[in-house]
């Protein structure tokens, strides 16, 4: 990992290129994290979702509109997602990044602002969350000084009352400047074809998969999760990294996910056809049909998928119950 470090800063100070010591991590102390109140008339070059997902379907996919409020509800609003402090800046700076299951874009936008990736593509299966992410990105971009790039230069009321400033996309995406370095796209990564084929230059340097494995596992079974891991590997350049935060097997997380999953694949389905609604009669039995366990993911990813190394970055520190999880970095 290189020696660059993002020092603690607030959003009302201009970006300063860091110059610091070894074992760098993204430092989040005193960084403001503000959520816009639905700014209107967003103009964006990113994909616009058109297919609605019902609330019950979204919950079955693990898509919570208030996910980050729930996850970080006991974390001071002035601090960004604590998981970012575990991740070396070198994983993102001047790199092509893919954030799978980006939800409302909170992590992706923070990385685009503070880690200066060449470009970060954030995808999610839920069109409502993609729309929210686009709005949130435009909101933060509209508060930046157009000449000095000072963050939070304009007051909160400016984009809320005057509507956000349209984002101008540059032909050269090497600049790594927010907001030109981020885009959002509606995509089901597991089922959609990879848009990269065999061209190495078009692949990603870093793939983020934070707290999404449980939902893929319960809905698509062992085979679906294994396919997901192989697609992550295929999307990476040689030497690229997968940052993975799996949900643990212990506790009741898998059981809750099973209850919310209305149409699982046959690999995990134990639906009793006599109950009339296709529901699962025994959620524990469904969980027991899954053979691959989260603590076996590192072995599978290295021995079966092909990653050459695995490093545990740490445990995500979070006072909210159920959100302290291991974060790993796998290198292709």
NORHU-V455209 format. One record per residue. RES is the residue in one small letter. SS is DSSP state (2 for helix, 1 for strand, 0 for the rest). OMEGA is omega in whole degrees, 0 to 359 (NA if undefined). NEAR is the number of other C-alpha atoms within 8 Angstrom. Layout:
res: <RES;RES>
ss: <SS;SS>
omega: <OMEGA;OMEGA>
near: <NEAR;NEAR>
This chain:
res: <x;x;x;x;x;x;x;x;x;x;x;x;x;x;x;x;x;x;x;x;x;x;x;x;x;x;x;x;x;x;x;x;x;x;x;x;x;x;x;x;x;x;x;x;x;x;x;x;x;x;x;x;x;x;x;x;x;x;x;x;x;x;x;x;x;x;x;x;x;x;x;x;x;x;x;x;x;x;x;x;x;x;x;x;x;x;x;x;x;x;x;x;x;x;x;x;x;x;x;x;x;x;x;x;x;x;x;x;x;x;x;x;x;x;x;x;x;x;x;x;x;x;x;x;x;x;x;x;x;x;x;x;x;x;x;x;x;x;x;x;x;x;x;x;x;x;x;x;x;x;x;x;x;x;x;x;x;x;x;x;x;x;x;x;x;x;x;x;x;x;x;x;x;x;x;x;x;x;x;x;x;x;x;x;x;x;x;x;x;x;x;x;x;x;x;x;x;x;x;x;x;x;x;x;x;x;x;x;x;x;x;x;x;x;x;x;x;x;x;x;x;x;x;x;x;x;x;x;x;x;x;x;x;x;x;x;x;x;x;x;x;x;x;x;x;x;x;x;x;x;x;x;x;x;x;x;x;x;x;x;x;x;x;x;x;x;x;x;x;x;x;x;x;x;x;x;x;x;x;x;x;x;x;x;x;x;x;x;x;x;x;x;x;x;x;x;x;x;x;x;x;x;x;x;x;x;x;x;x;x;x;x;x;x;x;x;x;x;x;x;x;x;x;x;x;x;x;x;x;x;x;x>
ss: <0;0;0;0;0;1;0;0;0;0;0;0;0;0;0;0;0;0;0;0;0;0;0;0;0;1;0;0;0;0;0;0;0;0;0;0;0;0;0;0;0;0;0;0;0;0;0;0;0;0;0;0;0;0;2;2;2;2;2;2;0;0;0;0;0;0;2;2;2;2;2;0;0;0;0;0;0;0;0;0;0;2;2;2;2;2;0;0;2;2;2;0;0;0;0;1;1;1;1;1;0;0;0;0;0;2;2;2;2;2;2;2;2;2;0;0;0;0;1;1;1;1;1;1;0;0;2;2;2;2;2;2;2;2;2;2;2;2;2;2;2;0;0;0;0;0;0;0;0;0;0;0;0;0;0;2;2;2;2;2;2;2;0;0;0;0;0;0;0;0;0;0;0;0;0;0;0;0;0;0;0;1;1;1;1;1;0;0;0;0;0;0;0;0;0;0;0;0;0;2;2;2;0;1;1;1;1;1;1;1;0;0;2;2;2;2;2;2;2;2;2;2;2;2;2;2;2;2;2;2;2;2;2;2;2;1;1;1;1;1;1;1;1;1;1;0;0;0;0;0;0;0;2;2;2;2;2;2;2;2;0;0;0;0;0;0;0;0;0;0;1;0;2;2;2;0;0;0;0;1;0;0;2;2;2;2;2;2;0;0;0;0;0;2;2;2;2;2;2;2;2;2;2;2;2;0;0;0;1;1;1;1;1;1;1;0;0;0;0;0;0;0;0;0;0;1;1;1;1;1;1;0>
omega: <184;192;184;183;172;183;176;179;175;183;180;176;181;178;177;181;183;179;190;201;181;183;183;174;177;182;191;184;175;177;181;175;186;180;181;179;176;175;186;174;180;174;184;177;182;182;178;181;183;184;183;173;180;182;180;178;180;179;178;178;181;182;178;179;182;186;184;174;179;184;186;186;179;178;179;182;181;184;178;185;185;180;183;180;178;191;177;180;182;176;189;188;181;183;170;188;173;177;183;182;189;183;183;170;185;181;182;181;178;178;180;182;192;183;175;174;174;173;175;177;184;184;176;182;187;182;180;179;176;177;179;179;178;179;182;178;179;179;180;180;183;180;181;177;186;183;185;182;176;181;179;179;179;182;179;185;185;180;180;182;184;186;182;178;178;178;178;180;179;176;180;183;179;186;179;181;176;9;182;184;180;174;181;184;175;183;167;189;183;186;181;176;176;183;190;177;187;183;186;184;182;180;186;174;184;174;177;174;187;175;176;186;181;184;176;183;183;185;186;175;180;183;180;180;178;176;178;180;181;178;174;179;181;182;185;168;172;185;178;186;171;175;189;173;180;172;184;177;182;183;183;182;180;179;179;179;179;180;184;182;188;185;179;176;184;182;181;187;172;183;176;185;182;183;169;183;177;181;180;184;183;184;178;178;178;180;183;178;177;183;181;181;180;180;176;181;181;180;180;183;181;185;185;182;176;176;186;178;179;176;173;181;179;175;180;181;181;180;179;184;175;184;173;187;178;177;183;174;180;181;180;NA>
near: <7;7;11;12;14;13;8;9;9;8;9;8;9;9;8;4;5;8;7;8;8;7;8;14;12;14;10;14;9;9;12;10;8;5;5;9;5;7;12;8;6;12;7;7;7;8;7;9;10;5;5;7;9;6;6;7;9;12;11;12;10;9;10;8;7;6;9;8;7;8;10;11;9;8;8;7;8;9;13;12;9;11;8;12;10;12;10;13;13;9;11;15;10;10;12;14;15;12;13;12;11;12;14;11;15;11;9;12;10;10;11;17;10;8;12;14;16;15;16;14;12;15;16;15;9;12;14;9;12;18;11;11;13;14;13;12;11;14;13;9;12;11;14;12;11;5;4;6;9;11;12;12;9;9;7;7;6;12;13;14;6;6;11;15;10;8;11;5;6;6;4;5;10;7;7;13;11;10;11;13;15;13;12;12;13;13;8;9;11;8;5;7;5;8;4;8;5;4;7;7;5;6;11;13;14;15;15;11;13;11;9;12;12;11;11;12;12;14;13;13;13;11;8;11;12;8;9;10;10;9;10;10;12;7;11;16;12;6;8;11;13;16;13;12;13;13;11;9;8;5;6;6;10;11;10;8;13;12;9;9;12;9;6;11;9;6;10;14;9;10;9;9;7;4;8;6;5;10;9;11;8;8;10;7;8;13;12;7;8;11;6;7;8;9;6;8;9;8;8;9;11;12;8;7;10;9;12;8;8;11;7;8;10;8;8;12;9;12;8;11;6;4;10;11;11;11;14;13;12;13;11;14>
